[in-house]
């Protein structure tokens, strides 16, 4: 289910205090990094990821992250992207309607 504008706005407010849980750098988006992101999404639902690469590379990484995790992009600013994926059984974040 895609996020509404008001839900994205709410989640953006929550991301201000978050610190990046994963950093993707020179070695790129490996299977180990994807597994760590999956685990972080399961545990936190809303995560911040630091992407250390040029603009084109960051765009490819973001597209691959969204496709492989099923998460929604809340926003991205510079080298940081914030992703949200609701936990199917025990949601932690209550989204507005």
The first five atom37 places (N, CA, C, CB, O) and aatype in JSON, in Angstrom:
{
  "aatype": [20, 20, 20, 20, 20, 20, 20, 20, 20, 20, 20, 20, 20, 20, 20, 20, 20, 20, 20, 20, 20, 20, 20, 20, 20, 20, 20, 20, 20, 20, 20, 20, 20, 20, 20, 20, 20, 20, 20, 20, 20, 20, 20, 20, 20, 20, 20, 20, 20, 20, 20, 20, 20, 20, 20, 20, 20, 20, 20, 20, 20, 20, 20, 20, 20, 20, 20, 20, 20, 20, 20, 20, 20, 20, 20, 20, 20, 20, 20, 20, 20, 20, 20, 20, 20, 20, 20, 20, 20, 20, 20, 20, 20, 20, 20, 20, 20],
  "atom_mask": [
    [1, 1, 1, 1, 1],
    [1, 1, 1, 1, 1],
    [1, 1, 1, 1, 1],
    [1, 1, 1, 1, 1],
    [1, 1, 1, 1, 1],
    [1, 1, 1, 1, 1],
    [1, 1, 1, 1, 1],
    [1, 1, 1, 1, 1],
    [1, 1, 1, 1, 1],
    [1, 1, 1, 1, 1],
    [1, 1, 1, 1, 1],
    [1, 1, 1, 1, 1],
    [1, 1, 1, 1, 1],
    [1, 1, 1, 1, 1],
    [1, 1, 1, 1, 1],
    [1, 1, 1, 1, 1],
    [1, 1, 1, 1, 1],
    [1, 1, 1, 1, 1],
    [1, 1, 1, 1, 1],
    [1, 1, 1, 1, 1],
    [1, 1, 1, 1, 1],
    [1, 1, 1, 1, 1],
    [1, 1, 1, 1, 1],
    [1, 1, 1, 1, 1],
    [1, 1, 1, 1, 1],
    [1, 1, 1, 1, 1],
    [1, 1, 1, 1, 1],
    [1, 1, 1, 1, 1],
    [1, 1, 1, 1, 1],
    [1, 1, 1, 1, 1],
    [1, 1, 1, 1, 1],
    [1, 1, 1, 1, 1],
    [1, 1, 1, 1, 1],
    [1, 1, 1, 1, 1],
    [1, 1, 1, 1, 1],
    [1, 1, 1, 1, 1],
    [1, 1, 1, 1, 1],
    [1, 1, 1, 1, 1],
    [1, 1, 1, 1, 1],
    [1, 1, 1, 1, 1],
    [1, 1, 1, 1, 1],
    [1, 1, 1, 1, 1],
    [1, 1, 1, 1, 1],
    [1, 1, 1, 1, 1],
    [1, 1, 1, 1, 1],
    [1, 1, 1, 1, 1],
    [1, 1, 1, 1, 1],
    [1, 1, 1, 1, 1],
    [1, 1, 1, 1, 1],
    [1, 1, 1, 1, 1],
    [1, 1, 1, 1, 1],
    [1, 1, 1, 1, 1],
    [1, 1, 1, 1, 1],
    [1, 1, 1, 1, 1],
    [1, 1, 1, 1, 1],
    [1, 1, 1, 1, 1],
    [1, 1, 1, 1, 1],
    [1, 1, 1, 1, 1],
    [1, 1, 1, 1, 1],
    [1, 1, 1, 1, 1],
    [1, 1, 1, 1, 1],
    [1, 1, 1, 1, 1],
    [1, 1, 1, 1, 1],
    [1, 1, 1, 1, 1],
    [1, 1, 1, 1, 1],
    [1, 1, 1, 1, 1],
    [1, 1, 1, 1, 1],
    [1, 1, 1, 1, 1],
    [1, 1, 1, 1, 1],
    [1, 1, 1, 1, 1],
    [1, 1, 1, 1, 1],
    [1, 1, 1, 1, 1],
    [1, 1, 1, 1, 1],
    [1, 1, 1, 1, 1],
    [1, 1, 1, 1, 1],
    [1, 1, 1, 1, 1],
    [1, 1, 1, 1, 1],
    [1, 1, 1, 1, 1],
    [1, 1, 1, 1, 1],
    [1, 1, 1, 1, 1],
    [1, 1, 1, 1, 1],
    [1, 1, 1, 1, 1],
    [1, 1, 1, 1, 1],
    [1, 1, 1, 1, 1],
    [1, 1, 1, 1, 1],
    [1, 1, 1, 1, 1],
    [1, 1, 1, 1, 1],
    [1, 1, 1, 1, 1],
    [1, 1, 1, 1, 1],
    [1, 1, 1, 1, 1],
    [1, 1, 1, 1, 1],
    [1, 1, 1, 1, 1],
    [1, 1, 1, 1, 1],
    [1, 1, 1, 1, 1],
    [1, 1, 1, 1, 1],
    [1, 1, 1, 1, 1],
    [1, 1, 1, 1, 1]
  ],
  "atom_positions": [
    [[0.84, -1.18, 0.0], [0.0, 0.0, 0.0], [0.89, 1.24, 0.0], [-0.96, 0.0, 1.22], [1.69, 1.42, 0.91]],
    [[0.75, 2.1, -1.0], [1.58, 3.31, -1.06], [1.23, 4.28, 0.08], [1.41, 4.01, -2.42], [0.09, 4.34, 0.54]],
    [[2.23, 5.02, 0.5], [2.02, 6.0, 1.55], [1.35, 7.25, 0.98], [3.36, 6.37, 2.22], [1.64, 7.66, -0.14]],
    [[0.46, 7.84, 1.77], [-0.16, 9.1, 1.37], [0.8, 10.25, 1.67], [-1.53, 9.31, 2.1], [1.82, 10.06, 2.34]],
    [[0.48, 11.42, 1.17], [1.31, 12.59, 1.4], [1.41, 12.92, 2.88], [0.77, 13.78, 0.63], [2.49, 13.24, 3.38]],
    [[0.29, 12.84, 3.59], [0.32, 13.16, 5.02], [1.12, 12.12, 5.81], [-1.12, 13.24, 5.57], [1.77, 12.46, 6.79]],
    [[1.08, 10.87, 5.39], [1.86, 9.84, 6.06], [3.36, 10.06, 5.83], [1.45, 8.44, 5.56], [4.16, 9.91, 6.75]],
    [[3.73, 10.43, 4.6], [5.14, 10.72, 4.32], [5.61, 11.92, 5.13], [5.35, 10.97, 2.82], [6.73, 11.93, 5.64]],
    [[4.77, 12.92, 5.24], [5.12, 14.11, 6.01], [5.34, 13.74, 7.48], [4.03, 15.19, 5.88], [6.29, 14.23, 8.11]],
    [[4.48, 12.9, 8.02], [4.61, 12.45, 9.4], [5.91, 11.66, 9.59], [3.4, 11.58, 9.79], [6.64, 11.89, 10.56]],
    [[6.2, 10.75, 8.67], [7.42, 9.94, 8.76], [8.68, 10.79, 8.59], [7.4, 8.84, 7.71], [9.69, 10.53, 9.24]],
    [[8.62, 11.81, 7.73], [9.76, 12.71, 7.57], [10.09, 13.39, 8.89], [9.47, 13.76, 6.48], [11.26, 13.58, 9.22]],
    [[9.06, 13.77, 9.64], [9.28, 14.37, 10.94], [9.97, 13.42, 11.91], [7.98, 14.83, 11.53], [10.78, 13.84, 12.73]],
    [[9.64, 12.13, 11.81], [10.26, 11.14, 12.69], [11.71, 10.86, 12.32], [9.47, 9.85, 12.65], [12.49, 10.43, 13.17]],
    [[12.08, 11.09, 11.08], [13.44, 10.76, 10.63], [14.49, 11.76, 11.09], [13.47, 10.67, 9.13], [15.69, 11.45, 11.05]],
    [[14.08, 12.93, 11.54], [15.06, 13.95, 11.92], [16.0, 13.47, 13.03], [14.35, 15.22, 12.37], [17.19, 13.76, 13.0]],
    [[15.47, 12.75, 13.99], [16.28, 12.31, 15.13], [16.99, 10.98, 14.9], [15.42, 12.2, 16.34], [17.77, 10.54, 15.75]],
    [[16.75, 10.33, 13.76], [17.37, 9.03, 13.48], [18.82, 9.2, 13.05], [16.59, 8.29, 12.4], [19.19, 10.18, 12.41]],
    [[19.62, 8.23, 13.41], [20.98, 8.15, 12.91], [21.02, 7.02, 11.87], [22.01, 7.9, 14.08], [20.26, 6.06, 11.99]],
    [[21.89, 7.14, 10.86], [21.96, 6.07, 9.85], [22.32, 4.73, 10.48], [22.98, 6.44, 8.77], [23.27, 4.64, 11.26]],
    [[21.57, 3.69, 10.13], [21.82, 2.35, 10.67], [22.74, 1.55, 9.75], [20.5, 1.61, 10.87], [23.37, 0.59, 10.19]],
    [[22.81, 1.93, 8.48], [23.64, 1.22, 7.5], [24.3, 2.27, 6.61], [22.79, 0.2, 6.65], [23.7, 3.3, 6.3]],
    [[25.54, 1.99, 6.2], [26.21, 2.86, 5.24], [26.64, 2.01, 4.05], [27.43, 3.59, 5.89], [27.25, 0.96, 4.21]],
    [[26.3, 2.48, 2.86], [26.69, 1.81, 1.63], [27.8, 2.66, 1.0], [25.46, 1.62, 0.63], [27.6, 3.85, 0.74]],
    [[28.96, 2.05, 0.77], [30.11, 2.81, 0.28], [30.72, 2.15, -0.94], [31.16, 2.97, 1.38], [30.01, 1.7, -1.84]],
    [[32.05, 2.09, -0.98], [32.81, 1.65, -2.15], [32.43, 0.28, -2.66], [34.25, 1.66, -1.83], [32.37, 0.08, -3.88]],
    [[32.18, -0.67, -1.79], [31.89, -2.03, -2.22], [30.46, -2.21, -2.71], [32.15, -2.99, -1.09], [30.11, -3.27, -3.22]],
    [[29.63, -1.18, -2.56], [28.3, -1.2, -3.12], [27.28, -1.96, -2.28], [28.34, -1.8, -4.46], [27.47, -2.18, -1.09]],
    [[26.22, -2.33, -2.94], [25.07, -2.95, -2.29], [25.21, -4.47, -2.37], [23.73, -2.48, -2.94], [24.68, -5.1, -3.29]],
    [[25.93, -5.04, -1.42], [26.16, -6.49, -1.42], [25.0, -7.23, -0.76], [27.49, -6.82, -0.69], [24.1, -6.6, -0.2]],
    [[25.02, -8.54, -0.84], [23.98, -9.35, -0.2], [23.99, -9.17, 1.31], [24.16, -10.82, -0.56], [22.93, -9.18, 1.94]],
    [[25.17, -9.02, 1.9], [25.27, -8.82, 3.34], [24.64, -7.5, 3.76], [26.73, -8.87, 3.79], [23.95, -7.42, 4.79]],
    [[24.86, -6.47, 2.98], [24.28, -5.16, 3.28], [22.76, -5.23, 3.14], [24.86, -4.06, 2.34], [22.04, -4.68, 3.98]],
    [[22.27, -5.9, 2.1], [20.82, -6.06, 1.94], [20.21, -6.83, 3.1], [20.51, -6.78, 0.61], [19.12, -6.49, 3.56]],
    [[20.9, -7.85, 3.58], [20.4, -8.62, 4.73], [20.34, -7.75, 5.98], [21.29, -9.85, 4.98], [19.4, -7.85, 6.76]],
    [[21.33, -6.9, 6.16], [21.35, -5.99, 7.32], [20.21, -4.98, 7.23], [22.7, -5.24, 7.4], [19.59, -4.65, 8.24]],
    [[19.93, -4.49, 6.04], [18.83, -3.54, 5.85], [17.49, -4.23, 6.09], [18.87, -2.95, 4.43], [16.6, -3.64, 6.71]],
    [[17.34, -5.46, 5.62], [16.11, -6.22, 5.88], [15.88, -6.38, 7.39], [16.18, -7.61, 5.21], [14.77, -6.18, 7.88]],
    [[16.94, -6.73, 8.09], [16.84, -6.92, 9.53], [16.49, -5.6, 10.23], [18.16, -7.48, 10.09], [15.67, -5.59, 11.15]],
    [[17.09, -4.5, 9.8], [16.81, -3.2, 10.4], [15.36, -2.78, 10.13], [17.78, -2.14, 9.85], [14.71, -2.23, 11.01]],
    [[14.86, -3.03, 8.92], [13.47, -2.69, 8.6], [12.5, -3.53, 9.43], [13.19, -2.91, 7.1], [11.48, -3.02, 9.89]],
    [[12.81, -4.8, 9.63], [11.96, -5.65, 10.46], [11.91, -5.16, 11.9], [12.45, -7.09, 10.42], [10.87, -5.23, 12.56]],
    [[13.02, -4.67, 12.38], [13.11, -4.26, 13.78], [12.59, -2.84, 14.0], [14.54, -4.37, 14.26], [11.87, -2.59, 14.96]],
    [[12.95, -1.9, 13.11], [12.64, -0.49, 13.33], [11.5, 0.06, 12.48], [13.86, 0.32, 13.08], [10.87, 1.04, 12.87]],
    [[11.21, -0.53, 11.36], [10.24, -0.07, 10.36], [10.72, 1.16, 9.59], [8.92, 0.23, 11.03], [10.58, 1.21, 8.37]],
    [[11.26, 2.15, 10.27], [11.72, 3.39, 9.63], [13.22, 3.5, 9.87], [10.96, 4.65, 10.19], [13.67, 3.56, 11.01]],
    [[13.99, 3.53, 8.77], [15.45, 3.58, 8.91], [16.04, 4.64, 8.01], [16.08, 2.21, 8.6], [15.45, 5.06, 7.02]],
    [[17.23, 5.06, 8.38], [18.01, 6.03, 7.61], [19.26, 5.32, 7.13], [18.36, 7.32, 8.46], [19.93, 4.63, 7.9]],
    [[19.58, 5.49, 5.84], [20.74, 4.83, 5.24], [21.64, 5.89, 4.61], [20.3, 3.78, 4.17], [21.16, 6.78, 3.91]],
    [[22.93, 5.78, 4.87], [23.91, 6.69, 4.29], [24.46, 6.06, 3.02], [25.06, 7.01, 5.3], [24.91, 4.91, 3.04]],
    [[24.43, 6.79, 1.92], [24.9, 6.31, 0.61], [26.12, 7.12, 0.2], [23.78, 6.4, -0.47], [26.0, 8.31, -0.08]],
    [[27.28, 6.49, 0.14], [28.52, 7.18, -0.21], [28.89, 6.86, -1.65], [29.67, 6.79, 0.75], [29.63, 5.91, -1.91]],
    [[28.37, 7.64, -2.58], [28.67, 7.44, -3.99], [28.23, 8.66, -4.77], [27.98, 6.18, -4.52], [27.68, 9.6, -4.2]],
    [[28.46, 8.66, -6.08], [28.0, 9.79, -6.87], [26.49, 9.73, -7.07], [28.73, 9.84, -8.22], [25.86, 8.72, -6.75]],
    [[25.93, 10.77, -7.59], [24.48, 10.9, -7.7], [23.84, 9.77, -8.49], [24.13, 12.23, -8.34], [22.81, 9.23, -8.09]],
    [[24.43, 9.41, -9.6], [23.89, 8.34, -10.43], [23.91, 6.99, -9.7], [24.69, 8.23, -11.74], [22.95, 6.22, -9.75]],
    [[25.02, 6.73, -9.02], [25.15, 5.48, -8.27], [24.14, 5.43, -7.12], [26.59, 5.35, -7.71], [23.53, 4.38, -6.88]],
    [[23.96, 6.54, -6.42], [22.98, 6.59, -5.32], [21.57, 6.3, -5.83], [23.02, 7.96, -4.62], [20.8, 5.59, -5.18]],
    [[21.23, 6.85, -6.99], [19.91, 6.59, -7.57], [19.69, 5.13, -7.89], [19.73, 7.41, -8.83], [18.61, 4.59, -7.66]],
    [[20.73, 4.47, -8.41], [20.63, 3.04, -8.7], [20.48, 2.24, -7.42], [21.87, 2.56, -9.47], [19.67, 1.31, -7.35]],
    [[21.25, 2.59, -6.39], [21.15, 1.89, -5.11], [19.77, 2.03, -4.49], [22.21, 2.42, -4.14], [19.2, 1.07, -3.98]],
    [[19.22, 3.25, -4.55], [17.88, 3.48, -3.98], [16.84, 2.64, -4.71], [17.51, 4.99, -4.05], [15.99, 2.02, -4.07]],
    [[16.9, 2.63, -6.04], [15.94, 1.83, -6.81], [16.07, 0.35, -6.48], [16.16, 2.05, -8.33], [15.06, -0.35, -6.34]],
    [[17.29, -0.13, -6.34], [17.5, -1.54, -5.99], [17.03, -1.86, -4.57], [18.98, -1.91, -6.14], [16.46, -2.92, -4.32]],
    [[17.26, -0.94, -3.64], [16.8, -1.12, -2.27], [15.28, -1.24, -2.21], [17.26, 0.04, -1.39], [14.74, -2.13, -1.55]],
    [[14.6, -0.35, -2.89], [13.14, -0.35, -2.89], [12.6, -1.62, -3.52], [12.6, 0.88, -3.62], [11.65, -2.22, -3.02]],
    [[13.21, -2.03, -4.63], [12.75, -3.24, -5.32], [13.0, -4.51, -4.5], [13.45, -3.37, -6.67], [12.14, -5.39, -4.46]],
    [[14.14, -4.59, -3.85], [14.47, -5.83, -3.15], [13.86, -5.93, -1.76], [15.95, -5.96, -3.05], [13.62, -7.04, -1.28]],
    [[13.6, -4.82, -1.09], [13.06, -4.87, 0.27], [11.56, -4.68, 0.33], [13.72, -3.82, 1.12], [10.93, -5.08, 1.31]],
    [[10.97, -4.08, -0.69], [9.54, -3.78, -0.65], [9.23, -2.59, 0.23], [8.78, -4.98, -0.16], [8.07, -2.37, 0.6]],
    [[10.25, -1.81, 0.57], [10.06, -0.63, 1.41], [9.64, 0.57, 0.56], [11.35, -0.31, 2.19], [9.79, 0.56, -0.66]],
    [[9.13, 1.58, 1.22], [8.75, 2.84, 0.57], [9.79, 3.89, 0.89], [7.33, 3.31, 1.01], [10.25, 3.99, 2.02]],
    [[10.16, 4.69, -0.11], [11.08, 5.79, 0.14], [10.29, 6.94, 0.76], [11.79, 6.25, -1.18], [9.33, 7.44, 0.17]],
    [[10.7, 7.34, 1.96], [10.07, 8.48, 2.62], [10.63, 9.75, 2.02], [10.28, 8.43, 4.16], [9.88, 10.64, 1.61]],
    [[11.95, 9.85, 1.97], [12.61, 10.95, 1.29], [14.1, 10.68, 1.19], [12.36, 12.28, 2.02], [14.63, 9.78, 1.85]],
    [[14.75, 11.45, 0.35], [16.21, 11.37, 0.25], [16.75, 12.78, 0.1], [16.65, 10.46, -0.94], [16.25, 13.58, -0.67]],
    [[17.8, 13.04, 0.86], [18.46, 14.35, 0.81], [19.95, 14.08, 0.72], [18.11, 15.24, 2.05], [20.54, 13.5, 1.64]],
    [[20.57, 14.5, -0.37], [22.0, 14.31, -0.53], [22.38, 12.85, -0.48], [22.76, 15.07, 0.52], [21.93, 12.05, -1.3]],
    [[23.21, 12.49, 0.51], [23.71, 11.13, 0.62], [22.92, 10.29, 1.62], [25.16, 11.15, 1.01], [23.4, 9.25, 2.06]],
    [[21.73, 10.73, 1.97], [20.92, 10.01, 2.96], [19.56, 9.68, 2.36], [20.75, 10.84, 4.25], [18.93, 10.52, 1.72]],
    [[19.11, 8.45, 2.58], [17.78, 8.04, 2.16], [17.08, 7.42, 3.37], [17.83, 7.02, 0.96], [17.7, 6.73, 4.17]],
    [[15.79, 7.69, 3.5], [15.0, 7.13, 4.59], [13.94, 6.21, 3.99], [14.35, 8.25, 5.46], [13.21, 6.6, 3.08]],
    [[13.87, 4.99, 4.52], [12.94, 3.98, 4.02], [11.99, 3.55, 5.13], [13.7, 2.77, 3.46], [12.36, 3.53, 6.31]],
    [[10.77, 3.2, 4.73], [9.76, 2.71, 5.67], [9.14, 1.44, 5.12], [8.67, 3.79, 5.94], [8.78, 1.35, 3.95]],
    [[9.02, 0.44, 6.0], [8.28, -0.77, 5.67], [7.57, -1.22, 6.93], [9.23, -1.9, 5.1], [8.19, -1.5, 7.95]],
    [[6.26, -1.28, 6.85], [5.44, -1.65, 8.0], [5.66, -3.11, 8.35], [3.94, -1.38, 7.72], [5.7, -3.98, 7.48]],
    [[5.79, -3.38, 9.64], [5.93, -4.76, 10.11], [4.58, -5.44, 9.97], [6.44, -4.81, 11.61], [3.58, -4.9, 10.44]],
    [[4.52, -6.61, 9.34], [3.22, -7.24, 9.07], [2.46, -7.7, 10.32], [3.42, -8.42, 8.17], [1.23, -7.7, 10.32]],
    [[3.17, -8.08, 11.37], [2.5, -8.61, 12.55], [2.45, -7.63, 13.71], [3.19, -9.87, 12.99], [1.42, -7.51, 14.38]],
    [[3.54, -6.93, 13.96], [3.62, -6.02, 15.11], [4.08, -4.65, 14.65], [4.57, -6.57, 16.18], [5.26, -4.33, 14.8]],
    [[3.19, -3.82, 14.11], [3.6, -2.48, 13.68], [4.05, -1.63, 14.88], [2.44, -1.77, 12.94], [3.41, -1.62, 15.93]],
    [[5.14, -0.92, 14.71], [5.68, -0.08, 15.76], [5.18, 1.36, 15.61], [7.21, -0.11, 15.73], [4.87, 2.01, 16.61]],
    [[5.1, 1.84, 14.38], [4.71, 3.22, 14.12], [3.26, 3.27, 13.69], [5.61, 3.84, 13.04], [2.85, 2.58, 12.76]],
    [[2.47, 4.1, 14.38], [1.07, 4.29, 14.01], [0.99, 5.46, 13.03], [0.18, 4.55, 15.28], [1.26, 6.61, 13.4]],
    [[0.62, 5.16, 11.8], [0.55, 6.2, 10.76], [-0.78, 6.93, 10.81], [0.76, 5.58, 9.36], [-1.81, 6.32, 11.12]],
    [[-0.76, 8.24, 10.52], [-2.04, 8.96, 10.4], [-2.75, 8.54, 9.12], [-1.81, 10.49, 10.41], [-2.13, 7.98, 8.21]],
    [[-4.02, 8.8, 9.05], [-4.79, 8.43, 7.86], [-4.72, 9.44, 6.8], [-6.19, 8.18, 8.2], [-5.32, 9.26, 5.74]]
  ]
}
